[in-house]
Amino acid sequence: MAGFALYREPGQKHVMLIRQRQGTPQTAASHTFLTDRQGFVFAPFAISEATPLLLIEGDPEEAPSASDLREVADEMARTQAEDHGPQPSRSDYAADFEVFHRALADAAYEKLVLARSLCIDRTTDLPPCELFFRACRMYPQQFVALISTPATGTWLMATPETLLSREDDCWRTMALAGTMRSDLAPHWSDKNVREQRYVSAYIRAILDRMAADIEESGPHTVTAGNVVHLQTDFRFTLPAATSPGSLLDALHPTPAVCGLPKEQALRFILRHEHTDRRYYAGFAGPLGIGRTTHLYVSLRCMELFAHSFRLYAGGGLIRESAEQQEWEETEAKLMTMQSLLKV
């Protein structure tokens, strides 16, 4: 076995496993490669030689047995390496915020998303599969996945955001932006409302160009772990002239994880952000299984190494953003994964 994905869909009880039994997962340099493919997709924030788009090919197996999980554990033991990346500091985040905020203040961008990572030593021997099942129990309405390949290493996510899904001929996506702690009253600030509006307008513009029969609903408040978000839902059909791969290429990365204008913001982030996002803020999920596809943005995730965990979080910045508030937002988002590590 040269790679696997163990996953549980939102609101479902059963766990699925897809294994690469022969050869290695296919890699590609463009999202258009995914048209008419079947398997489990693991895509990075930005495709590169170091972080290719991967497709794990295989048929999904429901309710993996104890022997299946042992095989999965053996595979992860072979792929986990040491984390050689730096540990970004509080001052690194402040420096990044200053650079990002200056670009926003100069009106070069409408929005930029700033990410950070947090490295935590493995002080207890918590098996990755146990962390996966903990996440399933703690976050029943989120997409939970444990993914491991030689090319990517091992990742765990519990994400609330759908990038693109299909049931028969009905397609869906969402705009998820704006964040606050769930213990606060849901009184949304102008900053959060505006941030969500940017994402919704971006997605609507793409669908107006590429889709048909578009229905939009929201925004409404949704809970994701210990935070709440504003969410707008889109339902549509795809004309024969539009391939799912080309739609993915247009959607990803959305302003919820990147910024506006998209291409300029992507280049700015890759040039200036301290954090190497790798597969954080990419997308993952089963593709073309039957007549269904469920792809999710890789948020609330961590990378598992031999002796540490690296957790990732980010937040959307606009001209009105304040550095301390944005830092506190990332702290709240990191708690989704940190809570899994508590013994």
Buried (B, 14 or more C-beta within 10 A) or exposed (E): BBBBBBBBBBEBEEBBBBBBEEEBBBBBEEBBBBBEBBBBBBBBBBBEEEBBBBBBBBEBBEEBEEEBBEBBBEBBEEBBEEBEBEEBEEEBBEBBBEBBBEBBEEEEBBBBBBBBBBBBEEEEEBEBBEBBBBBBEBBEEBBBBBBBBEBBBBBBBBBBBBBBBBEEEBBBBBBBBBBBBBEEEEEBEEBBEBBBBBBBBBBBEBBEEBBEEBEBEBBEBBEBBEBBBBBBBBBBEBEEEBBBBBBBBBBBBBBBBBBBBBEBBBEBBEEBBBBBBBBBBBBBBBBBBEEEBBBBBBBBBBBBBEEBBBBBBBBBBBBEBEBEEBBBBBBBBBBBBBBBBEE
